[in-house]
Amino acid sequence: AQSVTQLGSHVSVSEGALVLLRCNYSSSVPPYLFWYVQYPNQGLQLLLKYTSAATLVKGINGFEAEFKKSETSFHLTKPSAHMSDAAEYFCAVSGGPQGGSEKLVFGKGMKLTVNP
Amino acid sequence: TAGITQAPTSQILAAGRSMTLRCTQDMRHNAMYWYRQDLGLGLRLIHYSNTAGTTGKGEVPDGYSVSRANTDDFPLTLASAVPSQTSVYFCASRGGYYNEQFFGPGTRLTVL
């Protein structure tokens, strides 16, 4: 079984500041991990994914995430926030290379606000 | 490519009425999913289909039914809507080498 925890529901940063969105996972098998972004009134868009290759994963729009097995974490970062990054971000986990990737389990989401 | 389309975009429905939310994909993915998104609860899986002709129950299936007559279409039906089914509904399909899911734009449903 898999689960994801995103602590808190809202993060606010200034434009140009570091963005850090935390995600901790639980999985009974080696996982695949995903970050999705949802802009207002839109569907979810895949931002990046961890698939057991490189532990540091680079995604679209300058975001990256690092898989840390010892900490069961997959935190999302961006060095410098832009106004266009304002959105809701979801971490998700599925079974990985050993199977169980048919279903995604989502965290509750984190709304990112970027202040000018 | 269009990817996944959903219809309608939004709907207001009287309690007790029935409604079918439509979902069509053009990526030839075998697996499809229906989620509902509610504030503070994230996305919860309603029903899924691993291939045409098969369906399965997700986390919150009560009050909903699905069918999968072909690869492209995966409609979600509310037989008798209740106010607690007010939500945003997303359809998704699964494909790619690592089985990532691709999402439609959503249907916003209000049940009064």
Interface residues (C-beta under 8 A of the other chain):
Chain A: S9 Y32 F34 Y36 Q42 G43 L44 Q45 L46 K49 T51 F90 S94 S101 E102 K103 L104 F106 G107 K108 G109
Chain B: I4 A31 Y33 G40 L41 G42 L43 L45 Y48 N50 G58 F90 A92 R94 Y98 N99 E100 Q101 F102 F103 G104 P105 G106
